[in-house]
Amino acid sequence: MDNSTAEKGSPGQEQQAAGVGILLQIMMLVLSFVVGHVLRRHKFYYLPEASASLLIGLIVGGLANISDTERSIRAWFNFHEEFFFLFLLPPIIFQSGFSLSPKPFFSNFGAIVTFAIFGTFIASVVTGVLVYLGGLMYLMYKLPFVECLMFGALISATDPVTVLSIFQELGTDMNLYALVFGESVLNDAMAISLYRTMSVVRSNDPSGQNLFMVIVRFLETFVGSMSAGVGVGFTSALLFKYAGLDIDNLQNLECCLFVLFPYFSYMLAEGLGLSGIVSILFTGIVMKHYTFSNLSENSQRFVSDFFHLISSLAETFIFIYMGFDIAMEKHSWSHVGFIFFSILFIAIARAVNVFSCAYLINLVRPAHRQIPSKHQKALCYSGLRGAMAFALALQSVHDLEEGHGQIIFTATTAIVVLTVLLIGGSTGTMLEALQVVGDGHDAHLGEGFEGNNGYVPTSREEDETTGNKLRMKLKEFHRSAASFSEIDRNYLTPFFTSQNGDSEDEEDDPMPSSRRGVYHGHS
């Protein structure tokens, strides 16, 4: 039965099919928002919103598969990576950078950077090597080494949406929240840079270039994108400080400009051949820290609501689409072994990443600021895979030939679904078992801020122990991070913002308040 010619025949029919496709998408979005709200009202944590959206997508995809309308709907659901990378991902990434609260983030800055950059590197290499070895031992499909590393890089992008929303609901230790959040935000950037570097290596020279060039390429992507983002952020801060836009009747203009800047930074980086995601992320962090306080109050309220809205729409859409895609896609299910062992290897890599980095960090930190082992376990557990891994896997279908990309894509989607459904669903129980979440009240979140979060001058007594040199080195780094927050307070903030000290009180609220008030009234 060949109805593709009939479909293409009349433009009217095609338009109708498009309308039906979009209608379906909107209905699914509405449904998943309603379901998510109901689930949260009833404090049902076994099915987080992301999982609910995934399941809705799966069900609709399954129904479309059974009915014969499959082909026409398929045509309208099959969107390109461009759509994904240009319209869905940037708002999510920007919002994650924008909603970082500077204080806990900067006071754990060393730890977050260690986890996100060093840890992600370890995780992706360990995964890649294990997948390669698994291929050699005939446990799973054999992929070339560089492709194994690409798979390792794309799968090491964590996305703990569900974990963070449960943290927000149940209240948890501020430092743990900052660690999980900060790591997930920066590690997306790291994973993309690694993936790009690997694909460049793969396309340039099959025999593999020397390691030095690879590292240079990676640094070029990462540092270049980061500085582009930070540059745009600072420019926007100065513009809003000196343009005098915070007069009442210019509020519309102010908001328009503010919303355009993140996209400007994204496209600038993409145009320079760098990573837009990395760039928009740092733009988000800088704009929150400096530009935001230069806005008038109404604009501040509007802008933060706006980005929150856009990103939650995009996120829900991505999860629905993932569910739909899995139900509709012609998957190569012959590689169940590949999926099974990948999941095993990812779990191993995640554990190696978290525990080794935590060990390094605890070498440096004074006794009262150590990362306790229950926090390490919670970190290890919150390594869900989500939108970012899915996006990179979509891209790998194009990047790799001979169906290898298809295998990676199948494995990635399976991993995302399993981690989101299983781990996401059991997170609440798990965190309560580890005793890292509170009793549902956020009162204790703000405390302990000044007490043990300020930088404590490190004492000299413990230098006699082993690991002496390493410790000294790491402590130097620690001090420079401390002096960074000094520089920020004394020079950057006065230079880039119009008011001094006024914004300090607002910054203390660690969790985004938009989510908080809504659900406490109903309990």
TISEVEX-858637 format. One record per residue: y, z, x of N, C-alpha, C, CB in turn. Coordinates in steps of 0.1 Angstrom, whole numbers, plus 5000, padded with zeros to 4 digits. Atoms other than C-alpha are relative to their C-alpha. Glycine has a CB too. Example, Ala and Ser with C-alpha at 12.3 -4.5 7.8 and 13.67 -1.06 7.14 Angstrom:
residues 2
498850005009495550785123501250005009500050124990;498950004991498950715137501150084992500549865004;
***
This chain:
residues 523
498850005009500050005000501250005009500050124990;498850014991503149885018501350004992499949875009;498849995008506250005000501250005009500050114991;498949994991508450005031501049884997499650005015;499150125002509649645023500750014987499149875000;499349985013510349724987501150105001498950064990;498949904998512350024998501249945006499550125009;498950064993514449835022500749904992499549945014;499550115008514849564996501450024994499149984988;498749985007517749704975500850125006499950014985;499249894994520549914990500150114990501449955004;499949895011520850094956498950105001500049934987;501249914999517350224960500150095012498749925000;499949934988517950324995501050124999500549915012;499049895002521050524985499450114991501249944994;500649905009519050694958499150095008499349934988;501049924992516350794982500850105009499249915009;499249914992519050935005500550124992501249935006;499549895009520551134976498950104997500549944987;501149915003517151274967499650095012498749924996;500249924988516551375003500950115003500049905013;498949904998519851555006499950114990501449935001;500149915010519351714973498950105003499749934986;501249924997515951844984500550105011498949925006;499649914989517551985016500950114995500749925011;499049905005520352164997499250104991501149934991;500749915008517852304972499250105009499049934991;500749924991515752435001500950115006499349925010;499149914994518752595017500450114990501349935004;499649905010519852764985498850104998500449944986;501249925002516252884979499850105011498849924998;500449914989515853035014501150115001499949925013;499049895000519253215012499750114990501449944998;500349915011518353364979498850095003499749934987;501249934996514853464991500350105011498949905004;499749924989516253605023500750134995500849935010;499249895005518753815004499150104992501149954991;500849925008516153944980499150095009499149924990;500849934991513854035008500750125007499449915011;499349894993516554235026500450114990501249945006;499649905010517654404994498950104999500349944986;501149915002514154544991499450055013498949924992;500549954987513854625028498649965003500250155000;501350054997510854405031500049935014499449904989;499750054986510754355069498849915005500250115010;501150084995507354175071500249854999498750044992;499650145000508953855062501549985002499549944986;498650024997512253805079500549874995500350015015;499450125006514653535067499649885007501550015001;500450124993513753295095498649964995500050025015;501450035004510053315085500049954986499150135001;499950055014510953275048500449855000501050094992;499650145000512852955056498949915005501349995009;501150084995509952825077499049974989499450075012;501050015010507552895049500449904989499650134994;499550095011509752715023499949865005501550044997;500150134995509952415046498649955000500650005014;501450034999506152425051499549964986499250115006;500550035013505552435014500549874994500450124990;499450135006507952155004499449885008501550005002;500650114992506651945033498649974996500050045015;501450025004503052005022500049924986499350134998;500050065013503951904986500449855001501050074991;499650144998505751584998498949925006501350005009;501150074993502751505019498949964990499350095010;501050035010500451524989500449894991499650134992;499550115009502651314966500249885008501350054993;499950124993503050954974501549965004499449884992;498650024997506850984978500250025015501050084992;499949954986506051085014501049915008498750015006;499350094991507450775030501550004999499549864999;498650015002510850765014500750135004500349964985;499449874997511451135018500050025015499350124994;500150004985510251115054501249935007498649945004;498950084994512850845061501350085000500149874993;498749945001515651075050499950145007500450024986;500149874994514251395066500049985015498950074995;500250014986513651245100501349985007499149885003;498850014993516851325117499850005015501050104996;500150024985517551245154500450135007500849885004;499649894992517951485182501550015001499450005014;498550004998521551375184500650094989500649854998;499549925011522151525150499850155003499349974986;500349864997520451845161500950055011498550005005;499249954988522251865195501550004997499649935012;498550015002525651765182500550094988500449864997;499549935012525851945148499450134997499949914988;500649875004523352215144500050105011498549974996;500149904989522952375178501450065004499449945012;498749944995526652415189500550114992501049895000;499449895007527752635160499150135003500049974985;500849884998524752865166500250065013498549964998;499849964986525252885203501450075001499849895010;498749954999528952935200500150144993501149904993;500049885007528453205174499450115008499449994986;500749904992526053385197500950055011498749955005;499149964989528553385225501250084994500549885008;498849945006531453475201499750144995500449904989;500349865006529653775186499550105010499049984988;500349904989528853935219501150105000499849935014;498949914999530754255220500150045015499750134992;499850004986532354275254499550135007501449985003;500349884993531854645262498550025004500450124992;501449984995528054685261499549885008499150024987;500550124992527654335274500450015014500649874993;499649994986529754385305499450125007501550005000;500549884992528454735312498549985003500150134991;501350044996524954585312499949875007499050014988;499950144996526054265328499049975011501449975006;501050034989523954295360498649984995500050115010;501350005006520854365340499849874992499750124992;500150125009521454085315499949875009501249994991;500150114991522053835343498749995007501250005010;501349994993518953945361498949954991499750145005;501050045009516853905330500149854996500050084987;499850145006518353575318499849905011501449994995;500150114990518553385351498850025009501350015009;501249984991515953535375498850004991500250135008;501249985009513653635346499549874994500350104990;500450135006513753295329499449915010501249944993;500550084990513153125361498550045003500850015013;501449954998510053345368499149954988500050155001;500850035012508853295332499649855000500750044987;500350145001509152915333499149955011501349925000;500950044989507552875367498650054998500550055013;501349945003504653115358499349924989500150154996;500650085011504052925325499649875005501049994988;500350144995504252585342498750005009501249955008;501150004990501852685370498750034993500250115011;501249975007499352845346499549894992500350134991;500450125008499352545323499449905009501249944992;500650104991498752325353498650045004500949985012;501349964996495952535365498949994989500150155005;500950025012494452545330499549864999500750054988;500450155001494452165331499049975011501249925001;500950034989492752165365498650064997500550065013;501349935003490052405352499449954987500250155000;500550065012489452185321500050094988498649955002;499949915012490552465298500849934989500650145004;499150065010493152245282500349865006501350084998;499650144996494651895284500850005013500949934989;499449994987495751815319501349925000499149945011;498750064999499451735324500450005014501150074991;499550004986501151635356500950125003500949875003;499449874997502751925375501550014995499950025015;498549995004506451835369500150014984500749875004;500049995015505651795331499650144996499149904994;500349865003504052135332501250095002498850055009;498849924997507152275347501149984989500649975013;499150025011509252105320499650084988500049854997;500549925012507052265293500350145002498549984999;499749864997507452595311501550034997499750035014;498649985001511252555311500450004985500849895007;499650005014511552455274499550114992499649864994;500649895008509252725262500550135004498449995001;499549874996510952995281501450044993500150025015;498749975007514052975258499750094988500749874995;500349915010513753285237501150004989499850155005;499150015011515453315203499750114990499949864993;500449895008515153665189500850024987499950125008;499149995012517053595156499550114992500049874992;500649915009514653795136500150155005498549974997;500049874993514454085161501450064999499649995014;498649955000518254115162500450044986500949895006;499649975014518654105124499350144996499649894990;500749875003516054395122500750115008498549995004;499249904992517954575150501350044992500449955014;498749975007521154545129499750084987500749874996;500349935013519454665097499650155004498849934993;500649874998517654965113500850085010498649995005;499249934991520155055139499150035013500550144994;500849984989518955075175501050045012499249885004;499249964988520155185210500949885004499150045012;499050104998523254995219499649925013501450065002;500350074988522054915254498849904998499750095012;501250095003518754765241500549884993498950084993;499550115008520654555216500749905010501050054989;499350094990522954425244499149935009501050095008;501050064991519954355266499349884993499050105006;500850115007517954155240500949894997499450064987;499050105005521053975227500549925012501150074993;499550064988522553905261499049915007500650105010;501050084993519353785276499749874992498750085001;500450125008518553545247501249905000499750044985;498950095000522053405248500149925013501350084998;499950074987522153335285498849925004500350105011;501250074995518553225288499949874993498850094997;499950135005519152935265500649905010500749994986;499250084990521652805290499149975012501250075004;500950024988519152865318498949904998499550145004;501250095003516252695301500449864999499450054986;499550145001518352385293500249945014501249994991;499750054986519552355329498749985007500850115007;501350034993515952395342499349884995499150134998;500650115006514652145317500649875005500050014985;499350124996517351895326499749965015501550014998;500350024986516751945363498749945002500150135008;501450054998513051885360499949864995499050094992;500250135005513451575339500749905010500649984986;499450084990515851435365499149985012501450065005;501050024989513351505392498949914997499450145004;501150085004510651345372500449855000499550044986;499650145002512651025365500449945014501249994990;499650064988514050985400498949965010500950105007;501050024990511051015422498750074997500650045014;501249945004507551065411499350095010499049894996;500749924990506451205444500750145001500049935014;499349874999508951495439500950005012499050125000;499149994989512051535459499950135007501549984996;500149874994512651815483500650114991500650005014;499749895008513152155468501550035000499350135004;498549974999516752185481500849924990500449975015;499350095009517951885461499950054985499549865001;500349955014516352035429500950124998498550044999;499249885002518152365434501549964999499950105012;498650045000521452185441500349944986500349895011;499850065013521051975409500150114989498849914997;500049905010520352285389501350085000498850105002;498749934999523352475403501249924995500250045014;499050105005525452165396500250014985499749865005;500050005014524452165360500550134994498649974994;499849875006524652535354501550055003499150105006;498649954996527852625374501149914994500150015015;499050105006529652305363500250034986499549865002;499949985015528952365326500750134998498750004993;499449875002529852725329501550005003499350115009;498650004997533152665346500849914990500349955014;499350085010534052395321500350084988499149874996;499849925012533452635293501050115002498650074996;499149894997535352925309501449945001499650075013;498750064999538252685317500649974986499949875008;499550035014538552565281500450134993498949924992;499749875006538352925269501350065004498950105003;498849954994541153035292501249924995500050015015;498950085005543252735282500450034986499649855001;499749975014542952815246500750144999498750014991;499349875000543953175253501549995003499350105010;498650024996547153065270500749934989500149935013;499450085010547852815243500450094988499149884995;499749915012547653075215500950115004498750064995;499149904997549553325235501549955000499750065014;498650054998552553105242500549914989500249935013;499550105010552652855213500650074988498849924995;499449935012553753125188499549964987501549995001;500650055013551353015161499750114990498849925003;500449905009550853355146501150044990499650125008;499049985011553753315121499249974988501349915002;500850015012552453345086499649864995500650074989;500350135006552852985074499349915009501349944995;500750094991551152845104498550035001500650005014;501349954999547853015097498949895000499750104989;501050115001546052695087499949935013500549904989;499950084987547152515119499250085011501449985004;500649914990546052815140498450004999500550154997;501550015002542552815124499449875004499750044986;500550134997542152445128499849985015500949894995;500050024985543052455165498850095006501350055006;501049914995540752755171498649944998500150144993;501450065003537752575155499849885008499949974985;500250134992538352255175499750035014501249924999;500249974986538352425209498550005004500650135003;501449994996534552505210499449865001499250084991;500550134999533752145202500649925011500349924987;499450074988536252025228499250035012501550045001;500749964988534452225254498649945001499950155001;501350065001531052095242500049865005499450024986;499950144997532051735244500549975014500949934990;499650014987533851775276498950015010501150105004;501149984991530751905293499049884999499350134997;500950115002528551635277500549875007499749984985;499350124994531051365288499950005015501449994996;500149994985530851495324498650005005500750135005;501450004996527051475323499550145002499849925012;500449864998526751855322499350044987501150105004;500649955012525152075296501050064990498950115003;499049965009527352115265499750144994500149914988;500549875006525252415252500550115009498550014999;499649904990525952615284501550024999499649975014;498550005000529652525282500550074987500549865001;499549945013530152615245499750154999499449924988;500449865000528352945251501150085007498750025006;499049924992530853055278501449994993500049955014;498750005008533752925257500050104990500149864994;500149895010532553155230500350135005498649994993;499949874994532353455252501550025004499150025013;498649994996535853385267501050014988500449895010;499150005011537453305234500050134992499749884991;500149885007536153615218500850115008498550054998;499549894992537353835247501649985001499449995014;498650024997540853675252500749944988500249925012;499350085010541853415226500150074987499449874998;500149945013540753615196501150094997498750074998;498949905003543353885200501349944999499950115011;498750065001546153635202500249944986500149895010;499950055013545453525166500750104991498649954994;499449915010547253665136498850064992500949934989;501149935005545153915116499249924990500450134993;500750085010544353685087499149895007501049934991;500750104993543253415111498750065007500849925010;501149944993541053655130498850024990500450145006;501049985010539253745098499349874996500650074987;500550135004538953385087499049945010501149904996;500850074990537653255120498750075002500850005013;501349944997534953515125499149984988500250155003;500850035012533753465089499549865001500750034987;500350155000533853085093498849975010501249925004;501150034990531653085125498750064996500450045014;501249935005529253335110499349914989500450144995;500650085011528853115079499449875005501249964991;500550134995528452785098498750025007501049935009;501249984992525952935122498850044992500250105011;501249965008523753095095499549884992500450124991;500450125007523752765076499149925009501249924995;500750094990522652575107498750065003500949985012;501349944996520052825116499049994989500350155003;501050015011518452835082499549864999500750044987;500450145001518452455081499049975011501349915001;500950044989516752435115498650064997500550065013;501449945003513952675104499449934988500250154996;500650085011513452485071499549875006501149974989;500450134995513352155090498850025009501249945008;501249994991510852295115498850014991500250135008;501249985009508552405086499749864994500350104989;500250135006509052065070499349905009501349944995;500450094989508451875102498550025003500850015012;501449974997505152055109499149964989499950165002;500850045010503851985075499949844999500550054986;500050145002504851615076499549925013501449954997;500350074987504351525113498649965002500650085012;501450034996501251345125499850075013499849845001;500249934988500251605149498749975007500150154997;501350014993497651575176499350135001500349945015;500749875001495651865165498850025008499750034985;501249994991492951775189500250105011499649865005;499749914989494751995214500150144996501249955007;499949865004494052325198499950095012498950044989;500249924988492852455231501450015008499049935009;498750004992496252355247500950114993500649864999;499249915007498052555220499650155003500049984985;500549874999495852855223500350065014498450014998;499849954986496052885261501550015003499349915010;498649994998499752805261500550144995500849894993;499549885005500353105239499650125009499450034985;500549894991498253325262500850005012498549975003;499350004987500053205293501550044998500049855005;498649965003503453255276500150155000500549934987;500049855001502553615268500050065014498850054992;500149954986501553665305501449995007498949935007;498750024992504753505318501150094995500449854998;499049915006506953705294499950145006499950004985;500249874995505354025306500550015015498650044999;499750014986505753925343501550015001499449885007;498650014999509353835337500750144997500549904989;499349885004510354155318499850115010499650044986;500349884992508554415339500549985015498550025000;499550014986509454265373501550015001499649865006;498549985000513154235364500450144998500649904990;499649875003513254575349499750095012499250064988;500349924988511654715381501249985010498749955007;498950024991514354555402501350074995500349845001;498849945005517154675379499950155002500249964985;500149854999515755035379500150055014498750044994;499849974986515755025417501550045002499649895010;498649994998519555005415500650114992500749874998;499249915009520555215386499750145003499649974985;500249854999521155585388499050054989501350074999;501149955008518555805371500349994985499750145004;499849995015520255845337500349864994501250094997;499850135006520855465333498849915002501249945006;501250094998517255345340499749944986498850095005;500550065013515755115314498750064997499949845001;501349935002513055325298498949904997500250104988;501150105001509555175295499949964985498750075004;500150055014509755165257501049894997500250124990;499050115002512854945259499449885007501350045007;500650114993510954725284499049944991499450045013;501050065009508154685259500649934988499050124995;499350065011510554615231500649865004501150094994;499450134994512254345253498949905001500650025014;501150084998508854205261499549944987498850075007;500550035014507954195224501049904993499850124992;499150075008511154035213500249865005501450075000;499950144995510553705231499549904991499349995013;500450105010510253495200500549865005500650024986;499550144996510653115205500649944987498949915005;499450055013512952935181500649875002501050104996;499350135002515452655176500149935014501450034994;499750074987516252595213498749935005500550105010;501250054995512652545223499649874992498850105000;500350115009512152315193500849885003500250044985;499150114997515152105202499649935013501550055001;500450054987514052065238498749924998499950105011;501350065002510551975226500249864993499050094992;499750135007511951705203500549905010501150024989;499550094990513751565233498949955009501150075008;501050034991510651575254499149894995499150125003;500750115005508951335230500549875005500050014984;499450134995511451075241499949995015501550004996;500050004985511451185278498749965006500550135005;501350014994507751175284499249894993499250135000;500850115006505450875279498650044997500149875008;501549985002501750835270499650124992499450015014;500449905010501751085242500150145006498749984996;499949874995502351375266501150084993500450005015;498949935008505651455248499550054987501249914999;500649975014503751455215499250135001499249894995;500849884998501351715229500950125001499049995012;499149894997504151935242500750044987501149965010;499349985013505951895208499150084990500549874994;501049935009502851995188499950145004498749935000;500249864995502252295210501250094998499750005016;498849925001505852405209500250044985501249925005;499849965014506052385171499050104996499949874991;501049905004502852575167500450145006498649965006;499749884994504052835191501250074993500449985015;498849955007507452865173499550074987501049894998;500449955014505752905139499250135002499249904993;500849884998503253155152500850125004498949985010;499249884996505753375170500950044990500849965013;499149965010508253365142499350074989500849884995;500749945011505753445115499350135004498949914994;500849884996503453695134500950105006498949965009;499249904992505853865159501250044991500449945013;498849975008508853835136499750094989500649874995;500449925011506953985108499750145004498949944993;500549874997505554275127501050085009498749995008;499049944991508754355147500450144995501249915001;499649885006509854625123499150115003500349994985;501149904997506554815126499950035014498749944995;500149994986506354755163501150095006500049875007;498949934995509854885170500050154996501349944996;500149865004509255195149498950075008499750004985;501049944992506055255168500550045014498749915001;499449974987507955235200501150105000500549875007;498949915002510655465185501349955007499650135005;498750054995513455235196501049974989499849885008;499150025011514955195161500350134994499649894990;499649885007516855455142499550014986501650015000;500549975013516555575107500849914990500250154996;499350095009518555285092501550034999499450024986;498649975000521955445099500549965014500350144997;499550054987524155295126500950105006500849874998;499149904995526055615131499950035015499950134992;500149964986524555685165500249895009498650065002;499850124992525255335177501250025009500149884993;498850004992528755405188500050115010501250024991;500049894991527855735205499449965013499350124995;500650024987526755755241500749885007498549964998;499350104993529255485249500650045012501049934990;499349954989531555675270499150085009501250084996;500849904993528955925280499349935012499050064991;500850054989526555715300500249855002498650034998;499950144998527755365297501149965010500349934987;499050034990530755385319499349995014501250115001;500650014987530055295355500050135007500649895008;500149874994528755595373500049975015498850084996;500050024986529555605410498650045005501150085008;501349974997526155585426500050105012499249875005;500149904989525055875448499349945012499350134994;500650064987524055825484498750075003501050025011;501249924995521156075485498749925000499850124991;501350065002518455845473499749885010499849954986;500150114991519055595501498950025011501349975007;501049984989516455755524498649944996499850155002;501350055005513555615502499749865005499950014985;500450134996511655295507500949904993498549974997;499250105006513154965497501550015003499849994985;498749964997516255085515501049885000500050075013;499150124998517854745525500249944986499449905009;499950075013517054585491501050084991498749994994;499249915009518654885473501549995004499650145001;498750014996521754865494500749874995500250015016;499550135004522154495487500350004985499049895003;499850005014521654545450501150094995498750044993;498949915004524054835449501449945002499950135008;498750074997526754625465500349914988499949925013;499950095011526154375437500550084988498749924997;499749915011526354655412501550045000499150135000;498749964998529654775426501049884997500350055014;499150115002531154425425500149974985499549875007;500050015015530154405388501050104994498650014994;499149905005531954725382501549965003499750145007;498650034997535054605400500449884991500149965015;499650125009534854285378500650064987498749924997;499449955013535554495347501350065003499050114993;498649964996538454655366501049895000499950075014;499250124999539854315374500449954986499449895008;499850055013539454215338501050094993498650014992;499149915007541254525325501449995005499550145001;498649994994544154515350500749875000499850065013;499450134997544754145355499849904989499649945013;500350115009542953905331500550034986498549975000;499649975014543554085298501549994998499550134996;498550025002547354125303500549865001500750095010;499550134997547653775316499749904988499449945013;500450105010545753595288500250054986498549975002;499849965014546453815258501450054998498950104996;498649965002549653905241500250154999500649934988;499849855002548954275233499150075010499850044986;500849924991547754535257499550124993500850045013;500549875004545454805247499850014985500850115004;500249995015545754735209498649974996501049914993;501250055005542554555207498850085005499849865005;501149924995540554825225499150064989500550115009;500849935010539655005193499149914992501050074990;500850095008538354705175498749965008500849874996;501250054992536054605204498950105000500549985014;501049904999534154935201498949984991500550134999;501050015010532254825171498949905005500649944986;500950084993529054705186499349894992498950095006;500750105008527354525157501049924992499050074991;499150085009528954235138500150074987499649864999;500049915012530254425108499849924987501450064999;500150085013529954125084498750034994500249865003;501349995006526254195080499850154995499049975010;500449875002526554565079500250064987500750095010;499649935012528454675049499249964988501449984997;500550065012526654445025498750084995499749865002;501349965005523254595025499850154999498949955010;500149855000524054965028500250054986500950065010;499649955013525454994993498850004991501049914994;501150015010522154894976498950105002499549865001;501349924997519755134993499850114991500050045015;
***
